[in-house]
Amino acid sequence: MSTQRDGWICSFALLFCAASLPMLAKASLLQELGPQEYFSSLQAGRASLAFFSRSASPGAQPFLEQIENSVEALQDYGISVVKVNCPKEDTSRYCGKENALRKAYLFRGNMLLREFPTDALFDVNSIVANVLFALLFNEVKYVETMADLQNIENSLKGKSNMVFAYVPATGTAEHRAVMEAAFVYGTAHQFVLTTEATLMKDPGYDDPDVSSARLLFCHCQQVPELAQPCRRTPMEQPVTLLNVHRHLKLMGAPLVTEVAEDPEKVSTVHLQLGLPLVFILSQKETYEADRRTAEFVAWQLLGKAGVAILHRDAVDLNVLLRSNVALKMPHEGVPIKYLVLEDTDEVISLVEDKSKLEQIQEDKDEEEEDEKENDNQDIQDDQVVEAVSRDRKRELPLEQILTLTEETFPSAMLDPARLVVLFYASWEAVSLAVLRSYVEVTDHLQGTEGVLLSKVNCWDWPGVCTKENVTQFPTIRIYQKGGRALTYDGMLGSEELASFIVLSQVSCPLKLATVEEAEGYLRGELPPELSSYRHASVLGVFSKATSAAREAFLEAGSSLSGHVTLGMYFEDDALALSRKYAVSPPALLLARSGDGSVEGIALSKQSAQDIVHMIRHELLDTFPEITVQNLPRYLQLGRPFLIMFSNGDIGQMESEELLKLAKRRPRRAFVTCWLNLKNTPVGHGILKTYFTTLPSLPVLVWVNLHAGGQVFAFPPGRSVTETNVLSWLEKLKAGSEIPSSTLSEEDWKPPLPAYNFLQMMETAVPEFTLRASYGRGDPQEPQPPGSSEEKAPIREEQPEEPGVAAEKGQSPGRDLRGTAPRLAGREKRHSEL
């Protein structure tokens, strides 16, 4: 049978070509043989349909016409048709009896398979349908009861899929179409046929039209348990051979296609068969969620459209990262449409409702202008946004950074390594800027063991960020198994962050057991983790009588972990150690990096907060170079600035004189510092604010930002010496000098206020949250109180700016969380926030 089946499959392919060939004047293909000649010509395994007739047989002519018309169709399946002319004197079984002449006989080889009354073979469709049905009686199951159907379905679960067809009667065109398809696909699927309309009254299908044939594809192969029903995909088109062939082709195609190339070049079986292709746009960190979403959508659109996952990371798409869905139509020349859709319902509706495609096209020009205007406004509002916009196509090497989700975050917390987590929102400009610095941290930490860098996109996984109480983006924390989390609150540059991660590896404070260890610590002998780290070291020295101060120092060390290196010594000989540096316990011993000297400082105030403030103050440089990174530390002191602006390194004489001034004057009076315009170009803007015209450099300036905002310039032409500067400062104090300018009293605030992103996401749920959609028979999830069923309009997005979003509380795989950024819609523009 299998050998002959191959021949039928080949001839089936020819069937479709034959319809397109011009009709030629054809000679009769019906063979006419005598009985003996016919039986001697039968070949083993080959089927033939024979009609025995006498030349004078009454009423045979109409039937012979239908038989002759069916010859070509049956030959496509390797079945020969023969008219056997019976001599009058023949009294054999097939020729001798009159009732035998009213039948047609189907043979395989010389074995009779079936007798057909001629009135059952009334046209070509009935002849082909009945003959094929008889040949496949062991392969196409006929069922009459629901129990029979269920038994067959159960036997196929985990093994094969089932094609279940209902035809109102056998011998019809629909019956023929099913049987012809069974010859081609019978080895791939189990075909089941019924003429019982009651079997179509399944609870999952309301009011079936039993007046016409129907076909269902039952997906049983992937069903692992008997109790689980096979998912059914009905064929919505009429039951014709071409439609059945098309439907089974679609059922055999991959449920979801993976695409890592230009979508314009993608061709799938769906496009070839005239159906649209829906792309779910994905990226590496959200792939698993996007895969589940794509599979859910694919099941809902099975037979109506194809679904593919388009990997953004592998394709340079010149489109908004807010776009989460793309639609490719099968018509040549129609451009791919990139859209922002709120939930899977909208994706399904988009394919099923053709009018929505027209709506997209009509809104296209208007959306382009609106997006262009609003995005330009965003860039003008924030320099960070502008920088990210300029650099938006730069690919970041994220391979060494672990991406965490709701599923993987708990297990990552159990890792013995120190887990560094960047909580961010991938559509938000500051987060993207910090993500680039975060990538650079991997270079700084090369060779550092026991540290694992990771990231969590809070717009995709808000549940993780809510649980960790992360409400501001970006937030960086370090988790140690069994220990508390450290939140980084410093500058978000790569060097500062790398330093924090390295320092956090070491206990703060380090408890030193001997005087030798304490002296070595002050000389810079640090743990191996800090071998490449150079910073001032602070040692707390305590006697047994100063337990309260010691506990406060321990608490202060916990607050300063990651920012400084602290040591602690409280053994019996602590008093001798402190006296060596002219202080008595409790005291701090400060050893500056590269200085070699140790300064003793008495702990006059012994609360943890006071100790933290004192340590931070003492670690400030005596004569610092002001940079963007360290300026906030010195501004927090609330003191006037005596600052030397230079276009490069300042002269040795000026440096020595100002250093002497900084060391001599009470350190709490003002900040003596300098700013190199080559290292910190923003200094040009500062000078232009201070003076009408840019002064010649170097220039020494006194400015009190915290009281009056008056700016004074050291007289040009006078040498910068300690004596001259002190004399000038006395004149300023006396009010005998005229300020060069006075700064306005407006507050120095960030261009945008901070706001609670997660709260914004929660309030956006009714209109903008990605809601799940459910197919027939799926359990319904409860709607959140106050949720709106009204859908946001479908919008087409144009290439411009990145973004990503997700929904809090969504069931996995039922939303567009992966790349569906919403920034609470266009009602909250960046400029307004």
C-alpha angles and dihedrals in degrees: 000000000000092000091052090044090061088056091050092051092052092047090047089061089052090053093074093049093050092064091061097051118097114258111257127201098268131204118222112282093194111112118221116203139160119250096257093044091048097051092045090054096055113118125208112259094009119116124222135177114216132191117194114210144167119220090244097044107141117232095008097116099077091049092047089055092055091045090052091049091054096051096090094045093050093045088061085067095044094259117135122210119213134183108210113206109213118208115231092243093053110112098173124131096270100036104030102065125064095219090054088061090061093064140071120220129215116208132184103200104320093327117107111228104174145356117218123198107231091235089063090057097060100145142002093276094053092045095051094040095050095043093050091043090054093048091050097041090124094047107038107062117215115208132189103177137049089238091059091049092048092049092053091046092051092049090055098049111119091007115060144352125250132225107205116192131184119198122178090225140359120254093041127126089256091051089052092050092052093048094047089051090048090058090056102037101026093105091052100043138022110247118211123187133193139171092193110109091198090070089064092057091090116160089239094059119059120215100343116205100245093177090079134043120268134193129202128189109215115204100213101141095080096042107110100187134050092225091059115086122230113254111243127213113192122212104236096195124080115279103263128142094252093047093049091048090049092047094050091047089055092047090052094051119097111277091229125016122212112224125191100163140068104306090218088069096047118111123180135173089261093059090044090054093049100261127126123251120225118207120204104205111224143173133201100265093052100035097114093052091044090051091054090047092050092050092050092050091044092056091051093048097039108143092011103066142351123249126211136175111231111205107219091193091063098043129057099226116185092211138102115279083222086072108095103170134044127192124207117191121210093234115103116247096021108127121232112261118221113205144181108224125178102214144357091265089067092052091052093044091049091060096041097044110059092186090070090064088057089050090054092052093048092051094045100094094042092050092050092057093043093050093046093052095045096044091051088052090052092053092050092050099057132029091207090056090048092052093047091047092053091048099036097118095054110115115226120217097234097161094108094049117083115227112219129201136180088276099046102036096079093050092047088056088062093057112116090226122088104266115217111196127192110201107200146146112240095212094052119095100220090048091052092048091051091046088062091052088047090056089053089055088069088065092050091050098048108138093018109129127207096033124110119189116208141160138211122203101216092195088062098035108029091157091068093048093046091051091049090047093240108159102152127062128253104027124167122199136174119215124197118193107260093003136094123271121258116217116209112227101169134098113310096231120123097245094049092047093047090051091051092051093049095046092047089063091070124071113258110240105023110218109225118203104197140032088245091057091048092049090047090050090054089050089056099262097150132171116282091258088066098044092119094038121100119189141128114283125220121202121192114209119198137172124215089258092062099063094137092055090046092054090048089051091052090052091047090051090054090054093047096046110134093017104069141006113249129185128193131203123180106153126131093272094051090109092059091049094052094046089056086068095040099254135103127226130303091052144130123235111204121199113184119212112262093001099094092205127109121215121204117216123184117228099232093164115048107189118112092241092052092048091051091050092047094049093048090050096047092049092059113106117257093227106014131186105235115231135167088259100053101032094091091059092057095040089057089064089070094220134131118266126233098193133176114210114204138167094231133341114347119242119275093242094051090045093052093045094049091045090054089049091051093050096043101047119071103275092226094061102074143332115260109201146134138226126213109210091202091059095035109032091179085079089080090064091047092054091048088055092049096046136031091230127025107266124224113269140278097043129170114218134188115204131168106199093176100051122038097331093240117165122207127185121211107246110270116240094034117109117245103243130147091250095048093047093049090050091050092049090053090056090051090052091050092050095239095124125081115228118239090221143341120230120228119259096234115128119258101237134164113267088245126033120236116259138183106261096188091052089051090052091051094050089049093060100096096057109014108029117114102250125200122242124211133212126220110299096015116132112256118237116219115260116239114252112274094014116152124228091202111108125224113244118268111256132195115220128214126214114277129092139026126247144147136192145179142180130254113232100013121146109247116268097011099092140053092247097137101072105356103117115179110167084203090298126281092303089084109048121185091247091058094049 
